[in-house]
Amino acid sequence: MRNGILLLTLCLSIFLFSESAHAQLRIVTYNTNTFGTEVGSSNIRTVRPQVALVLEAIGEESVNGIARPADIILLQEQQQPDTTTQDLLDQINAIYQAQGITYARGFEVGNTTSGSGFGTPNDSEIRQGVIYRTDSVELISESSFGDLSGGLISHPRETLLHQFRPIGFGASSDLYIFNAHFEAGDQDEDMAGRETEADQIRQYIDSNNLGSSNVIVAGDLNVSNNFEFSSAGFGQSALEILAAAGDGRVLDPLFPNGEVVNFSILDFGAPNSPFGVDLAPMLTQSPSGGAGPLVGGGIDDRFDFILQSDELLDGSGIASIPDSLRAFGNNGSTLNTRINNGNSITINGLTSFTTNQVLNALEAASDHLPVVEDFQLPAKLSAELLTNVPAEVVQGESVVLELLVGNGTNVPNSQCADLLDFMVLTTGDVFGSSSGTNLAVGEEVSVFLTLNTSQLGPQEGEITVFSNGQGASLNGSLVITVSFDVVEVVSQPTAALTSVFSAQVEQNGVDSFDGNVATAFFNVQGDDDGFAVYSLVDFDTSSIGEVSAINSLSIELTQSNAFFSANGGMEFFLASSTRQVGTADPARFISSQSNGGANTGAAVVGNEFGTLFPLGSGMYVETATGDVDTIVLSLDAAGEAFAISQINQGGLLRIIATPSDADVQATFSGAGSILTPPSPPVLNVNATPAVEVLLGDVSRDGEVNFLDIAPFIGVLTANGFQAEADTNGDGVVNFLDIASFILILTEQ
């Protein structure tokens, strides 16, 4: 049994604490240039402290109504990553510690050809690095590659590849991010190096079957335009190689159709807005005034990119959010001068800094401006069976189940997650199907299904909810198993009439029948201060026997019409108090009211008979004396529980009828009817006989053991109902049953 308890605990732990998807992703690429950051006379480099301020400000910036700390930070020019990248990581973690956000870094260090010869690392050489949020993404793998053999077509440093997986999603949502720092310069060999780097990235994508994956090529690409090319034999520029037709291409979100664009709009006199795109706000080099090792010259080039595969530009699954790509801190008003000099820049959403403080930090710490983009997450299928499936259903009874289908991706607004496309199919003894769509943070969609109750005995069916959206493979389908027993219709005896009276309005201390309230009438009057206002009837249930559920309830009333009968509505209640009411009991008499007996509903009775459980309403329409009106009543959960308790004790069911409008004059036969034959009210009860339930025996094999754990979890997770699983006896199966279920198991 101990193993069974451990299995239950494990299963419940997985159910209760499984990871959920987080909000959208914010990705940053940032050339920080860590030259000149040595501590004292040592050769140990760090990161300028203003870099952390810039990254914190990026986390506060609101774009498209979205603001969140960066999830993935791609870094270039990280001399000595073990000290520089680690230093930045420590600073960021200190900032976000109070928010419960923790960052980690990658440890892959690519080789470089500069400084100490081809392929030989050296402390002074610049490399790439990455920092990421551990609560939003998982670093699956990292590697480095590149041709460092020397010559015209070699390049100075290897490209890093980071494979990230958003928390709560499967492998189909993985991001393959190439963190690159291409060769700088305008000479033929510089362009050849960039072309080599681009060609090797493209070859890597193709040879590793990443052509249909979520691929990003980001970093400091050092391109002046996307049509430059050298005489090295490629015949295409670096960006043209990366964007060339084929599964492995990556595109500039600003120019997804491969338009030829000169990005150095100030150096070469190119138009500021090629193809309708304003390039000035996208320039990244150089925000600094050129002090120390930082590159100066002012903002004049677009060197930094987040290029993306078609899978990230199609708006499906994990995908870039339109109009979110930006060069942080640039709005196009600062050209050929440092970023904090004479501009009209405003960074929306800042709470910890002013815009000027951020611009000053960018100028002091950045070789290039950071480039930022937000990405939506895939839809995450969620489905919940709202209706409790009854353990037993009467043959032929109509049972409708409500299934709620939602987009469970946890995001701040619907822009941050893909639209969920879903389909619902059923098998076995559950009927129905549906399809539809659902936005994240939108209302769940209700799907209505029915149970097959035509055959007697145990029945079972499955509800399968599918989603074929990109990246939804982890929760691509959900299966809910439904089980129930179909039982025979059992004819219950009608409850026996024990008493009936109609309450009168008091007139000079004597009622209309000289103090002797006869039982000849069951009348309900709206606005009449001289006759019946409400009627009460008691039914003896001792002949019914014990029941477990009430399937239907109705009352039959026989018209006994008078000259004053008038059509109108009535309300019916089940009273919790069944105290005896004598002939002179004040409850039989209602004090005169202005405008007659104008009160309606429960207010007519007040608190004379305890709690009034609503049974619904009916209409009196006069036809002919002797005609029977059958009024279907409906019990809520509390009313049904009380009625079952009364029946199982052989007690009374006290039905009270009141007017629901002031005009009704409903006249029915009572107990001592003047009709021949007498036609008193009749209460029809259709109930399921009580059956012995072994609590905890959810498998229904006659004993409680570890074989009951899996079906118990199944009922619990499906939000269904089975009497054996309701171990605390509160009428529902939920988390409150877990402790009592474990207790029952341990006692076996």
N, C-alpha and C positions, 0 to 999 in steps of 0.2 A: 504493500500500500504506500510505503514511503516513496517509491519510484513514481507511483501515480500522482502523488501530491507534488513532487518536483516537476513532473511533466506539466501539470496544471499551472503551477506557478510560472514556469517558463513560457507557456503559451499565453497566459494572461499578461506577462511582462511584455512580450512582443506586441500583443494587441494594444496595450495601454500606452506604451512608450515608443512606438514606431516613429521613425523620423518623418517629418512633414516637409513639404517643399517651402522654401523661403521666397522672399520677394525677388524682384528682377535683379539683374546683374549690372554693375557699373564697372567698366573696364577702362584702365588708364595706361597710356604709354608715355614715358617721361625720361628725357635725356637730362641727367642731373649734373654730369661732369664733376667728378670728385677730386680732380687735380687741385693741389694747393690747400688741402684740408688736413695736412699733417699736424699731429699733436706735438707742439713744442719742437724740439730738434730731432724727434723720431721720424721714422719713415712710415708710421702707421696712419693711414688715412681714415677719415670719417665722412659723414655727409653734413653738408651745411644745415644748420638748424632750421633755416627758413623753409627747407623742403618739406618737413613735417607739417608746418603751418599751411603750406600750399595744399597738401593732400587732405588735411582736415577741412579746408575751405571747399575743396572739390566735393567732399562728403556732404557739405551743407548746401551746395548750389542746387537750386530748384529749376529743373528743365522739364517742360511738359507736365508740371505738377508733381514731379518725382524728385526726391532728394534722399540719398542714402550714402553712407561711407563706402568707399571703393571696395570692390570685391577682388579684383585682380589688378595688380600694379606691375606693369612691365617696365624695367629699368634698363637704361643704357649708360655707358661710361661709368661703370662701377669698378674703379681700381680696387684691388684687394677685396673681393666680395665678402670674405670672412670678417672683415672689419667694417667696410662701408655699408653693405647691404644689411649686415647684422645691426649696425648702429642705427640705421633708419628703422628697422624692425622694432628695436627697443623703444625708440621715440614714439612710434605709432601705437604700440601696445600701451605705453604710458598714457596716451591721450584717450584711448577707448576702454581702458580698464573699468572705469566707472559705469560704462554702458554694457558691460558683460560681453564685449566683442574682443576676440583674440585673433591675432594675425600670426602666420608662420611664413617661412621663406623656402624657396627651392635651393638646392645645394649643388646643382650642376654648374660646372665652370668650364666653358669651352676654351679651346686653345686659340692662340693668336700668333701671327707671324711677325709682329712688330717688336722692336727693342732688342730681342735676344736671338733672332734667327727664326726661320720657318718652323712653326709647330712647337716651339719651346716656350713654356709659360714664363712670365717675369712679373714681379710685383708691380711694376709701373704700367703694365699693359691694361687697356680698357676692355671691359667685358660687360655682358648683360647679366641681369638677375631678375628675380620675381618675388613679390610678396603677395599673400592672398589671405582672405578671411576664412577661417576654419569652420565657421558656422554656416557658410553659404556654398562653398565649393571644396572639393576634395582633390588634392594633387595625386593623380593616378600614376603618372610616370613623367620622367624628364630625360632628355638626351641632348647631345650636341653632334653636329656634323658639318662638313664643309671641306673644300679643296684648299689646303694651305701649302701646296707644293711649290709655290713660287711661280715666277714668270708673269706674262702679260695677263693671263686669265685667272690667276689666283686671287684670293681676297684676304683681307687682313685678320679676320676673326671668324670663328665658327658660329653658325646659327644655333640658338637653343630652341628645343621643342618641348612645350609643356602640355601635357594632357590633363585637362580638368573635367570634373564631373559635378554638376550642381547637386547639392544635397537633396536627397529624396527622389532622384530620378535615375534612370537606367543608362546603360552604355550608349544608347542611341542619342542621348542628349549631350554626349561628351564634346568638349571644345578642344580642338587641336590648334594650339597657338604657337606660331613661329615667331620668336623674339629675335629680331634682326637689327644689326647695326652695319649698314652697307658702307663700302669705301666712299670716302669723301673726295671732292676735287672735280675739276672740269677737264682734265687731260684725258687723252685717249685711253691710257692704262687705267685711269680711275673709272671711266665708264665701263671698260671691259671687266673690271672687278665687280661692279654692280650687276652687270649682265650675268656674270658667272654665278654670283650669289643667288640671283633670281632663278637662273636655270637649274641650279642644284636643289633649290626649294621645290620647284615644279617637278623635277625628277623624283624627289623624295615622296611627294604627294602621290604621284602615279605608281611608283614601285611599291608603296605600302598600302595601296588600295584605299586611300583617303579621299578619292574623287567625289564621293557622295556624302562626305562627312561635313561637320561644322568646323570649317577651317578659317583661321585668322592669320594673316601675315602682318605684323605690326612692328613699329619701332622707328628708328632714325634711318631712313632710306637714302638720304642725301641726294635725291634726284632734283634736278632743276626743272625738268618737265617730263612728260611721259612719252616723248618721242625721241629723246636723245639716244644715240647708239654709237658704238665705237667701230673701229675697223678690225675687231677681233673675230669677225666671222659670224656673229649671231644674226645680224640683219634686223634686230629688234632691240628696243630699249629694255631696261630692267622691268618697268611696269608693263610694257607690252608683252613681255615673256610671261609674266605672272597672269595677265588678263587674257592671253590667247585662248581661242575656243577649245573646249574640251571639259571633261568632268572635273579636272583638278584646278580650274581657273579660280583666281581671287580677284575681286573687282573693287574699285574705289566707289563707295556709296554715293559720292557726289556725281560721279560719271559712270554709272553702271553699264552704259552701252559702249564703253571703250572710246569715248570721244578723245581726240588729240588736243591736249591742253598744255600751255606753258604756265608752270606754277610760279615762276619768278617774275611776277607781274611788274615789279619795280626795276629790276635789273635789265630787262629786255624790252620794256615798253609794251608788253602784252596787255590785252584788254583785261580790265578788272573783273568782268562778268561774262566769261565765255559760256555759251550755251545757257545763258540765263542764271548762272551760278555766281554769286558774289564771292570771289576768292579772298578778298582782303581780310575777312574775319578768320580765315583758315590758315593764315601764315603763322609759322612757328619759330623761325630763326630771325633775329636773335633778340630776346627781350632785354639783354644786359647792355650796360653802357661800355662793356669791354674791360672792366677792371680785373686785374690778375689773370688767371688762366681762362676765364669765361670768354667765349666768342662775342665780339662786339659788332657794331654796325647797324643795330636797330632791326625792327621787324621788316623783313623783305623777302623771305623764301618760305615755301611749304616743303619742309623736309620730313615731316613726321606723319605717319599714316596708320590707319587701322583698315587694312584691306580684308575683304570677306568673300567666302564662297557663295555660290548661288543659294545654298541651303540656309544661309543666314540673312539673305535679302528677300526671301519669298513671303515673309510675314507669317509663316507657319512653324509651329514647334518653337524651338529656341531661335530667336531672330532679332535683328537690330530693330530698335524702335525708331520710326521715321523722325527726322528733324532733331535727333539727339546727338549727332556727331558735332563736336566743337573743339576748337583750340581754346583751352581754358584761359580766360582773362582777356581775350581779344574780341573786339567787336568791329574791327576794321578802321577804327579812328586813329590808331597809332601806326604810322608807316615811316620806315627809315629812321626811327628813333626808338629809344628804350621804352619799355611797356608802361612805365609810370610817368611818362613825360607828355603833358598836354593832350589828354584824351577825354572822351565822354563815356568811359566804360562804367557799367554797373553790373555787379554780380548778384543775381537774385537769390534770396533765401539765406544770406549770411546772418548768423546770430552771434558768433564768437569774435568776429573781426569786421572792420570796415573794408569796403572795396579798396581804398587806398593802401591799407595795411597789407592786403593780399597782393596788390600790384607791386608794392615795394619788396615783398618777399620773392615774388617771381623774378624781379630784376636782380636781386642779390644772389639768387641760388640756382638760376636756370641757364643752361646752355640753349635749350629750346623750350618753348611752351609745352606743357602737357597736352596731349590729345585725349579726349574723353568721349565715350559713347555708352549709351544704355541699351540693354538687351532684354527682351521679354523672355519668359520661361515658357515651356510647353504647358498645355492644359493637363490637369491631373484629375483623372476620373474619380468621382466619388458617388456612391449610391447607398441609399438607406431605405429600408422597408419601414415606412411609417406605421403601417397597420400591424397590430399584433395578430399573428395567425392563430385562430382558435385551435385548441387541442382536439376538439370534437365539433363536427358540423352535421346538422340534420340533413339527411338525404334530400336533394332537391333544393336546399336553401341557397339563396344568392349571397355570395361572399365576395366583396370587392376589396382588393388590396391597393393601397396607394404607395407607389415607389417614388422617392425623391432622387433625382439625378442632378448632380452639381459639378461645378468646376472647382476642385479643391485646392488649386494652387494658391498659396498664401501670399497675396500681393496687396499693395495699397490701393491700386485702382485697376480697371479693366485693361488699360494699355499695357500693363506689365506682364500679362500672360496671354497665351494663344486662346482663341475661341475653341471651345470643346464641341466636337461633332460626336454624337453618340447614337447607338442603336440598342434597343432592348428586344430580346427574343426569349421565348419561353419553351420549355419542353415538359413532358409528363402531364401532371394534373394541375398545371397553372396555364391559363390561356391569356393570350394577348401579345401585342408587339407595338413598338413605337420607334421613332427616330426624331432627332432634333438637335439643337445647338444650345450652348450655355456660355455666357461670359463669366470670367472670374469676377468675384465679388458681386455677382448678380443673384437674382432670386433662383432658387432651385426649381427644376422643372418637374411637375407632377406627372407620373405615368400611372394609369389605372389598369389593373389586371384583375382577372377573376379566377376563382377556384373551381375545379371540376368536381361537383358534388353528386354526380349521377350514380356512382357505383358505391356500394357498401364496402367498408373495411379500410385498412391503412392506405393512404394515398401520399404520393410524393411528386414533387416537380422541381424544376430549376428555373431561376430567372438569371439570364446572362446579359450583362451590360457591356457593350463593346465601345472602344474608341480607337479609330485608326489614325489619330492625329500624330504628327511627327513628335518624337521624343516621349510618347506616352506608353512606351513598351512596358515599363515597370508596373503600371496600372492599366495596361491596355485592355483588360477585361476583368470583370468582377462577377463571381458566381454566387448566388444566394440560393440555398436549398430550403425548400418549404415542405414540411410534412404535417399531416393531420389525419384524423380518423373520421370517416363518414358513418354515422349511426342512423338507425331506423327512426322514423317519426313515431314518437310515443304519444298516444292520445292521453292527455291529462284531463281528469274530471274537472268540470267547471267548479269554481269556488262556490260554496253554499252561502246564500244570503242569510245574514243574521239580524240586521237592522237597517232602517232607512228613515231619514226625515228630511224635510225641507225647512230651512231656517226662515222665520217670519220677521217682519218688521213690526216692532211694538206699537200698539195703538191703545193709549189710555190704560196700559198695564194688562190688557187682555188681548191675546192673539186672535187671529181670524177664526179659530176653531174653539173659542171659549176655553182656552188653556189646555186643551187636549190636542196636541199636535199629532194628527193622524199620519199614517204611513201610506195613504192612498196615492200620494203624488211624489214625483221626483222632478221638481220644477226649478228653473233658473230664470230669475227676472232681472232685467237691467235697471230700469228706472221706474220702480213701483214700490211705494212705501207701505203698501197694505197687503203684500202677498210675499211669496217665497223669494229670497235673494240668492241663496245658495243651497245645494243639496248634498247630503252626506249619505254614503252607503257603506256598510261593513260586509266583508266576505270572509267566511270561515275557510281556511286552507288545509285543515287537518286531514282531509282525504287525499291530498295531492301526493304526499310523501316527499322525501328529500330530493332536491334538485341541485345541479351544479351551474346551470345557466338558464336564463329566461330568453327564449328565442323570439317570442312575440306575445303581445298582450292586447286585448280589445274588450270593449264593453258594449253590450247590446241594450239599447233603450227603446221602449215601445211608446209611440206617440199616443197621447191621450189629450186631444185638442179641445180647447175652449174658445169662447168668442173673442177672448183677448190674446190668443196665441199670435206671436209675431216672430218673423225670421231674425236670425242674428247669430253671433259667435259665442262660444263657450270655451273656458279653459278648465283643464283637469289636473289634479294634483294627487299624489300619494302622501298621506299624512303619517308622520312618525309616531304621533300619540294616538293610541287606540283606547284611551280611557272610556269608561262607561258614561253615557250621556242620558240623564233622566229627563222625564217629561218637563220638569220645571228648570232644567239646566239653563243658565244664562246664554250658553252657546247657541241655544235654539232661537234666541231672540236678538235681533239687530236693532239698535236704537234708531229712532227716526233721524233722517238726514235731510239737509236742504236738498231740494230737487229729488227727493225720493232716495231710493237705494242706488245712488249714482256711482259708488265705488265699483271697481272692476278687478279681476284677477285675484292674486293672493291677498291684496289689501282688504278684501271683503271679509276674510276669515281672521286676519291678523295672526296672533300667536296662540289662538285657542287650541290648536292641535299640533303643537310642536313644529318640527321642520316640515316644510311642504316641498316634496320632490316633484318637479314639473313632469307632466305626462304628455303635454302637447295640447292641441286645441281641436275643436270640431265645430261644424256649422249645424244649426237647427234650421231646416227648411220644411215648413208645414206641408204635409201631403194629406194623409187621412189617419184618423184614429185607428190604432191597431198596426200601423206600419212600423217596422223595426229599423232603427238607425244603428248601424254598427260603426263605432268610432275606434279607429286604430290608435293605440297609445304607444308611447316611446319612452323607455327608461334611460336616464343617463347612468353613468357608472356608479355613482353614489346611490341613486334610487334602486338600481338593480341589486346592489349589494344588500340594501336594507330589505328589499322584497324577498330575496333568497333566504335571508336570515329569518324572516317571519314565516315563510313557507316551511322551512326546515324545522321550525319550532311548533308548527301547527297553529300559528297565530293568525291574527286578522290582517287583512289588507283593507285599509280605509281609503276609499276614493271620494274625493270632494270635487264638485263641479261648481264653477262660478261664472258670472257673465264676463265676456271680454269686450262688450260694448253696451251702451246704455239702452239700446232699443230692443234687445232680445227678450222674448217672452216664450221660453222653451218649456213646453208642458208634456211631461212623460208620465207613464204609469209607475207607481211606487210598489210597495210590498203588498199591502192590502188593497189591491187594485179594484176599482169599480168595474173593470172590464171582465168579460166572461170569455174564456177562462182568464184568471189573473195573469198578469204579464210583468213580473218584477224585473229589475235590472239583472243582467247576466254578465259575469266576468269570465272571459275565456283566457286561459293561461296555457301557452305552449312552452314547455320547459324540457331541458335535457336532464334525465335522471342522474343523480350523483353516482359516481363510480369511485371505488377505492383507489387512492393514489399513493404510490410508494415514493415519497420525496427523495430526490437524488437519483432515482432510476430513470435517467433521461434516455437510456438505450432501450428501456422497456423490456428487459430480459428477466425481470423478476428479482433482481438483486442490485445492490449499489456497490460498485467497484470501479477500478481505474478505467474500465471500458466506457464509463459514463462521462469521462472528462471531455473527450472530443465532441460528442453531441451537445454537452452543456455549453461549451465554447461556441459551437455552431448556432445554438438558439440565442445565446447572448449577443454574438456579433451580428446576427441577422435581425436583431430587434424584434424577434418573434415571441411567441408564447407557447409554453408547454407546461402543464400543471406540475409535472415531475421536476421541472427546472425552477419553479417558483418556490424555492426552498425557505424563504422567509414569509411566504403566505400573504403577500400584499397585493396580489392580483396582477402583477407585471413581473417580467424577467429582466433584470438590469444588474448593475454593479453591486447593488445592495444584497443580491443573492449569493455573491461569491463567498463571503465569510461563512455563511450558514451551510453552503454546499461543501466547503472544505471541512467544516466541523462534522457533517454527516459522514464524509468519506473516512475521516480519521477515527470515527467511532466504530467502523465496521471491523 
